[in-house]
Amino acid sequence: MYADGKFTAVVVPFLNVTDSEAGLSLYDLTIANVTKHNIAGNADQIWIWKNGISWDKYAINTSSQWKQTTGSKSDFSVVYPNGLPEGTGLYLKTKGSTAKTVTSSGAVDTENPEVSSSLFADGKFTFVGNPYPTALNIANSEQFEIENVTKHNIAGNADQIWIWKNGISWDKYAINTSGQWKQTTGSKSEFTTVYPDGLPAGSVLYIKTKGSATNKEAVFKKTF
C-alpha cells in the first residue's frame, strides 16, 4: 500500500468468519508494520464512507483499539456492532514511510449470487467494492451493473465510476448511451482497454450518480 500519508483503497469487507450474521470488523484486519499511537494523527487510520458526503475516521492506538479520531472517539465495535456489510469500501491512510500490507480475514457468501449496494442520489458518491475474490470488469454485465443507470454521451450527465490510482488521483469513467464505460478526460479510452484483465480483487470504486433517483443500486455478481 502507499506510504507517507497517502491514501490506499485497500479492503472490500466480506462476511465475518466467526459470525455468519455479521459483517467484517476492523479487528478482522491485519496490517503488517502497523503504526499505533494514542494521538490519532500519528497512527495508521481507516476511513469509512458514510452518508454520501463525509467519512467516519478511526485510528489504531497502542492498545490495538480502533477509535474514532474525533467526537466521542468511540470504539469501532460500539459504532458498528454488526460490522460492515459486504461491498463496503475502506480507505487506509498510512503513517510513516515503512512498507505495509493489509489482509482481511473474511468468509465469502457462496449461496447468494449477488451483492447489492444502494447508491446515494443527487450527485453524491457511494464507496463500494467487489465482495468476491476475483477480478472485476465493470463493463461485463455478468459481473457488475448499476440498476436504473443514467447513460449519456456527455460525461457530466451520466453516472460515473471513479477508480483510485497511484495514491493521489482518480481514473474516471462515465457510461454512454451505448452502455460503454469511457474515461471522462484525456484519451477517453474504454474501461476494457485500460484494464483488459479487470480490476484486481479487493479494488474499490466511487460511484457518482446523476440525478435525484433514489432507486439505484450497484450489483456485484458471483463469478465462480
Backbone torsions as a table, in degrees:
resi	resn	phi	psi	omega
1	MET	NA	163.1	-179.7
2	TYR	-68.8	144.7	179.2
3	ALA	-109.5	-168.6	175.5
4	ASP	59.0	38.4	173.2
5	GLY	80.2	2.6	176.0
6	LYS	-74.8	163.1	179.5
7	PHE	-96.4	139.2	173.4
8	THR	-123.1	125.7	173.4
9	ALA	-81.5	103.8	-160.4
10	VAL	-113.6	-26.0	-167.3
11	VAL	-136.5	138.9	167.2
12	VAL	-116.1	111.2	-175.4
13	PRO	-62.7	142.3	171.7
14	PHE	-106.4	-162.0	176.4
15	LEU	-79.3	152.6	177.6
16	ASN	-65.7	134.1	-175.2
17	VAL	-74.2	-19.0	-176.7
18	THR	-108.7	-9.6	-177.4
19	ASP	-142.7	105.7	-175.4
20	SER	-66.0	-14.7	-179.5
21	GLU	-92.7	-4.9	-174.4
22	ALA	-114.7	161.2	174.1
23	GLY	-95.0	-170.8	-176.4
24	LEU	-72.8	139.5	173.8
25	SER	-102.5	151.5	173.5
26	LEU	-59.8	-23.0	179.2
27	TYR	-77.2	-6.0	173.1
28	ASP	-87.2	-3.4	-178.2
29	LEU	-91.5	147.2	171.6
30	THR	-122.5	122.1	178.6
31	ILE	-112.6	114.4	177.3
32	ALA	-70.9	134.4	-178.5
33	ASN	62.7	36.0	-179.5
34	VAL	-60.5	145.9	176.1
35	THR	-105.5	111.1	179.8
36	LYS	-102.9	144.0	177.5
37	HIS	-164.0	149.7	179.3
38	ASN	-83.7	-8.6	169.0
39	ILE	-100.1	118.4	-171.6
40	ALA	-54.8	-38.8	-177.2
41	GLY	-68.4	-13.0	179.1
42	ASN	-103.4	6.9	-176.6
43	ALA	-117.9	161.4	168.1
44	ASP	-63.3	145.6	-177.8
45	GLN	-130.0	152.2	170.2
46	ILE	-122.2	129.8	-179.2
47	TRP	-110.1	130.3	-179.6
48	ILE	-111.9	124.9	-177.0
49	TRP	-74.2	136.0	-180.0
50	LYS	-142.0	153.4	172.1
51	ASN	52.4	11.7	174.6
52	GLY	82.9	-5.6	-175.3
53	ILE	-138.2	-8.7	-174.2
54	SER	-151.9	175.5	-174.7
55	TRP	-116.5	148.3	167.6
56	ASP	-103.8	113.5	-168.2
57	LYS	-106.3	136.2	-179.4
58	TYR	-129.5	140.9	174.8
59	ALA	-122.8	151.9	-178.8
60	ILE	-98.4	123.7	-176.9
61	ASN	-92.1	-177.4	-175.1
62	THR	-70.7	-11.2	174.3
63	SER	-95.5	10.5	179.1
64	SER	65.7	27.0	176.7
65	GLN	-97.3	136.2	174.6
66	TRP	-90.0	107.9	-175.7
67	LYS	-117.8	144.8	175.4
68	GLN	-57.2	144.1	-177.1
69	THR	-82.4	-17.2	-177.4
70	THR	-137.1	178.3	175.6
71	GLY	63.4	-131.2	-177.1
72	SER	-73.1	-13.5	-178.1
73	LYS	53.8	43.6	-179.8
74	SER	-70.2	157.0	175.5
75	ASP	-73.8	147.6	-179.6
76	PHE	-52.8	-43.4	-175.5
77	SER	-67.1	-19.8	176.1
78	VAL	-79.5	-41.2	-178.0
79	VAL	-75.9	-36.6	-178.7
80	TYR	-124.3	70.9	-175.9
81	PRO	-62.8	-23.4	179.3
82	ASN	-103.8	14.4	179.6
83	GLY	74.0	-166.2	-178.1
84	LEU	-107.2	139.6	-177.6
85	PRO	-71.5	159.5	175.2
86	GLU	-54.8	143.7	177.6
87	GLY	85.7	3.6	176.1
88	THR	-80.5	131.9	176.5
89	GLY	-97.5	149.6	-179.4
90	LEU	-128.9	149.8	168.3
91	TYR	-105.4	138.0	169.6
92	LEU	-115.2	123.0	178.6
93	LYS	-104.4	114.5	-175.3
94	THR	-84.5	155.5	174.0
95	LYS	-119.3	124.9	179.5
96	GLY	94.9	175.4	-173.3
97	SER	-104.0	2.9	-179.3
98	THR	-71.5	136.7	177.5
99	ALA	-63.4	138.6	-176.8
100	LYS	-136.2	154.8	170.8
101	THR	-133.8	154.3	178.9
102	VAL	-127.7	139.0	179.3
103	THR	-129.9	134.1	175.5
104	SER	-107.9	135.8	175.8
105	SER	-101.4	110.7	-177.2
106	GLY	-154.2	161.9	178.7
107	ALA	-99.5	148.2	177.1
108	VAL	-102.1	130.8	179.0
109	ASP	-74.2	111.0	-178.5
110	THR	-95.0	-3.2	-178.1
111	GLU	-88.6	-44.4	-175.5
112	ASN	-91.6	129.9	-174.9
113	PRO	-77.3	-15.6	-174.7
114	GLU	-136.0	149.5	170.0
115	VAL	-124.9	125.7	-176.8
116	SER	-114.0	141.0	175.1
117	SER	-125.0	124.3	176.7
118	SER	-67.2	141.0	-176.6
119	LEU	-105.3	139.2	174.0
120	PHE	-67.8	143.9	-178.7
121	ALA	-96.1	-176.7	173.9
122	ASP	60.5	38.2	174.6
123	GLY	78.3	6.1	176.6
124	LYS	-76.3	162.0	-179.5
125	PHE	-98.6	142.5	169.7
126	THR	-118.6	132.3	-176.1
127	PHE	-102.6	111.5	-174.2
128	VAL	-136.5	172.4	177.5
129	GLY	-157.3	162.2	179.7
130	ASN	-70.2	116.5	-176.6
131	PRO	-83.1	5.5	179.4
132	TYR	-108.5	143.9	-174.2
133	PRO	-81.0	52.5	178.8
134	THR	-137.1	161.7	175.9
135	ALA	-64.0	152.1	-175.6
136	LEU	-121.1	126.4	173.2
137	ASN	-110.3	106.2	-176.6
138	ILE	-67.9	-16.8	179.9
139	ALA	-86.5	-4.8	-179.3
140	ASN	-100.2	110.8	-175.5
141	SER	-67.7	-13.4	175.6
142	GLU	-80.9	-9.3	178.1
143	GLN	-111.9	-34.4	-171.0
144	PHE	-156.5	144.4	170.8
145	GLU	-158.3	159.8	171.4
146	ILE	-109.6	117.6	177.9
147	GLU	-70.8	136.4	-177.5
148	ASN	60.7	39.3	-178.2
149	VAL	-64.0	148.5	174.9
150	THR	-103.1	113.2	179.8
151	LYS	-102.6	144.2	177.0
152	HIS	-163.9	149.4	179.5
153	ASN	-83.2	-8.3	169.5
154	ILE	-101.0	118.4	-171.1
155	ALA	-54.2	-39.1	-176.9
156	GLY	-68.4	-12.7	179.2
157	ASN	-103.8	8.3	-176.7
158	ALA	-119.0	161.1	168.8
159	ASP	-63.4	145.7	-177.2
160	GLN	-129.3	153.8	171.9
161	ILE	-123.3	128.5	179.9
162	TRP	-111.2	128.9	-178.5
163	ILE	-111.1	125.0	-177.5
164	TRP	-72.5	134.1	179.3
165	LYS	-141.6	152.4	172.6
166	ASN	52.9	12.3	175.2
167	GLY	81.1	-3.9	-175.4
168	ILE	-138.9	-9.7	-174.3
169	SER	-151.1	175.7	-174.4
170	TRP	-117.3	147.8	168.1
171	ASP	-104.0	113.8	-167.8
172	LYS	-106.3	136.5	-179.2
173	TYR	-130.2	142.5	174.2
174	ALA	-124.2	151.9	-178.7
175	ILE	-98.2	124.5	-177.9
176	ASN	-90.8	-179.0	-174.8
177	THR	-69.9	-12.5	174.7
178	SER	-90.3	2.2	-179.9
179	GLY	79.2	17.1	179.4
180	GLN	-94.1	136.7	174.3
181	TRP	-90.5	110.7	-176.6
182	LYS	-120.8	146.4	177.1
183	GLN	-57.1	143.9	-177.5
184	THR	-82.4	-17.0	-177.5
185	THR	-137.8	177.7	175.4
186	GLY	63.9	-132.1	-176.9
187	SER	-72.7	-13.5	-178.2
188	LYS	54.1	42.9	179.9
189	SER	-69.6	157.2	176.8
190	GLU	-77.4	150.5	-177.7
191	PHE	-52.5	-45.5	-175.3
192	THR	-68.0	-19.8	175.3
193	THR	-75.8	-41.1	-178.3
194	VAL	-78.0	-35.6	-177.8
195	TYR	-125.8	71.5	-176.0
196	PRO	-62.6	-25.3	178.9
197	ASP	-99.8	8.6	-177.4
198	GLY	78.6	-176.0	178.6
199	LEU	-90.3	138.0	-178.6
200	PRO	-59.9	153.2	174.8
201	ALA	-53.8	137.5	-178.5
202	GLY	93.7	-4.1	178.9
203	SER	-71.6	148.9	178.5
204	VAL	-122.0	160.9	-174.6
205	LEU	-134.0	144.8	163.3
206	TYR	-96.4	129.7	173.7
207	ILE	-112.6	121.0	179.7
208	LYS	-106.9	114.9	-176.4
209	THR	-84.3	156.8	174.3
210	LYS	-116.2	126.6	178.6
211	GLY	96.6	178.2	-172.4
212	SER	-100.9	6.7	-179.2
213	ALA	-60.4	133.3	-177.9
214	THR	-106.1	11.1	-175.6
215	ASN	-112.6	28.5	179.1
216	LYS	-94.1	142.8	176.8
217	GLU	-140.5	142.8	169.5
218	ALA	-89.6	129.2	-176.3
219	VAL	-119.3	118.4	175.2
220	PHE	-101.8	133.0	-174.3
221	LYS	-115.0	138.3	-179.8
222	LYS	-63.0	132.7	-174.7
223	THR	-116.0	17.7	-179.4
224	PHE	-141.2	NA	NA
